[in-house]
Amino acid sequence: MTIQDIALRFSEQNSYEGATFDVQIIPGEVEVLQIIVGELEEVPVYLSITDSQILCIAYLWDENEVDQEKRSDMLETMLSMNIPMPLSSFARIGDKYAIFGALAVTSGFDDVAHEVIVLSENTVEALSALEEFLV
Amino acid sequence: MNVFKKIMTAVRGGAREAGEAIVDANAIRILEQEIKDAENHMEKAKRDLTDVMAKQMQAERELRRNNDSISEHEGYAIKALDKGDEALALEVAEKIATLESEKHEQQEVVTSFASHSTRLKELVRKSERLIKDHQRQLSMVKTTESVQKATAAITDNFAATNSKMSSAKESLERIKKRQVNFEDRLKAAEALEEETSDKGLQDKLKAAGIGEQDASAQSVLARLKSKS
């Protein structure tokens, strides 16, 4: 599946597992698909495809939003929550904290749609639960 | 090359120049070349293996034929002895001796092909493992670079549309507000539902002749009669 295939499938879906989608392709050296699940426009999921994986990423916050005194606690909490959190893991890209899920390139649309929905829900829950570590 | 460690060093280095590679291009070329070499080795080993296995099967067939021939001649020798023809029996025995020495040689050939094919199978397996391992390392480099480029595309897009990524707290605030709104709407809908179901109950009571009843011509007439 290419980014275009996935974009098309998402736009054709009226609802999947009760969720609706708003998709947009962001051009660049690496094409990225922005997916907004339902009304959660604050936490878009960004999907990109590499040779071996389909990556779904949602950004949480920047390093400068972290209460530096609680930083180490926050990191430990994130590390401990990685396994309980379904299908997604915490990550850091440059100075941005993120949640991501990786799928095999051979995954079907249903796997991708499920991943995107769960990722979006995990992101809202993580924002809410980890708010105490932010300034 | 330990790619994991190289990427680790690169990302720990913090902010990087745009377009700067995570792992230098030369190292990637070497890795790609190693994959290509291993693939070539594996292809050659597979071709050799097919060849050796075919030859091994052929040698095994010859060995079986030889064994059959030995049994057959042993039968002849016994029959010749039974008839008391010692000379003929000796002649057959000589033939058996030749066949047995051939059998010995064939057995060696079969064993040698078998061990050769075992070695080749091991080589194919090891090459395959090496290719997969190199591909995994290459994929780490490519994924890291792809994510950096994707992040750049997302950031550029924000800049191009003159919007900025809102802070996590602002986002959360908006999400919470919307959730409260949604809950309020849900409560309002529930209240409405209750009212409607209350109306439904009154309808049922009315149907059963309990409570307030609609004015009918009969009841109006009865009222008028009582007044007259």
Interface residues (C-beta under 8 A of the other chain):
Chain A: I26 P27 G28 E29 V30 E31 V32 Q34 E39 L40 E42 V43 Y46 S48 T50 D51 S52 Q53 L55 I57 Y59 L60 W61 D62 E65 I93 G94 D95 K96 V124 L127 S128 E131 L134
Chain B: A15 Q135 S139 K142 T143 S146 V147 Q148 K149 A150 T151 A152 A153 I154 D156 N157 M165 S166 S167 A168 K169 E170 S171 L172 R174 I175 K176 R178
